[in-house]
Amino acid sequence: MLTLKYITENTEDVILRLAKKHFDGREVIEKVVALDKERKAAQGAADNALSQVNQLSKQVGDCFKQGKADEANAIKAQIAQIKEESKALSEKQESLEKEITEILLTVPNLPNNDVPEGRTAEDNVVEKTGGNLENLPEDALPHWELAKKYDLIDFELGVKITGAGFPVYKGKGARLQRALINFFLDEARNAGYEEIMPPTVVNAASGYGTGQLPDKEGQMYHATADDLYLIPTAEVPVTNIYRDVILAENQLPIKNCAYTQCFRREAGSYGKDVRGLNRLHEFSKIEIVRIDTPEHSYESLKEMIDHVENLVKKLELPYRILRLCGGDMSFTSAITFDFEVYSEAQKRWLEVSSVSNFESYQANRLKCRYKGSDKKTQLCHTLNGSALALPRILAALLENNQTPEGIRIPKALVPYTGFEIID
């Protein structure tokens, strides 16, 4: 959530930067500024009323001492009236604060100045490419056919048990999935991330804290009886560890990682781009989360990007890194870099990670703050990234490593799988 202070002091800049996300913010931002002026006026009047009450209260005591009971009682009646007016002013102030907050929850984060202009994914900027494309034969199979051929994943059984988008991993498919999870967690631990095992359901306050609510409410599975939500990513529970917390500066940066199942309704998704593992309702993902100071957060962002790049390199996958344009960024992000790996059998790029700096946007919602050496309390910066999401990584591994003898396992994974080939 944007801070009210920044909005009131930089109104035109806020409106201009929101436009880069293709959010027309003039009306809503000007309304916030007007409501804040009204709030300040109510607060000033309430403070003035309190000062009057204090002054008149002294006069009451003096009047009683001087035997002026009638005058004292008249002043007491005046005090009672001012208190009623003050109560009404306080209620108005509280109502205005609530209205301002409700509006600000609908306003996206400001994009960083380094975010490129653009409206759709077609306008994203390719920052870097790496790895070698495989020269597969013309009859190379997509992963859903490889999964069936080698009995690795049963999509139809998942439909029977739950529904479309909930696959069942079997045999070496399940072992490969578990190998990837352990590999990613070990790599994160070696990079200094502390592992967290959080709940996979969260309350509404956690959803609001990281910005999934109210923006993505329709994309989350909601257990209405208990008002709990299945998490779309471990970012939600892990970042909320620091909700309503004041950290010491020497505790930062905090580095956490977590493996969880993730749940996304993906309403309206259909067609060839969602076949097999390309888009699921339940999937495994390892998330890295950082809490940092504003001065250091962009150095942290670079380290996170380097970490994810190192993972795809070790998996021997062709990849590219994209800097997302304003129109393709998430509601909460200030800047985002996407990682995509190339699927040779499908002849398309598959997104496997998003690494984002949210600057103080989430921290303001969370009231996640730190106290510096100057003893002043200020908002942290929050960052997160997938390191990595498994479904499309698994799809690319199966497709790109298919040979006449079977599916080759990258060297980095062999110690985790216990086998070098799926045949």
Secondary structure, 3 states (H helix, E strand, C coil): CCCHHHHHHCHHHHHHHHHHCCCCCHHHHHHHHHHHHHHHHHHHHHHHHHHHHHHHHHHHHHHHHCCCHHHHHHHHHHHHHHHHHHHHHHHHHHHHHHHHHHHHCCCCCCCCCCCCCCCCHHHCEEEEEECCCCCCCCCCCCHHHHHHHCCCEEHHHHHHHCCCCCCEECHHHHHHHHHHHHHHHHHHHHCCCEEECCCCEEEHHHHHHHCCCCCCHHHCCEECCCCEEECCCCHHHHHHHHCCCEEEHHHCCEEEEEEEEEECCCCCCCCHHHCCCCCCCEEEEEEEEEEECCCCHHHHHHHHHHHHHHHHHHCCCCEEEEECCHHHCCCCCCEEEEEEEEECCCCEEEEEEEEEECCCHHHHHHCCEEECCCCCEEECEEEEEEEEEHHHHHHHHHHHCEECCEEECCHHHHHHHCCCEEC
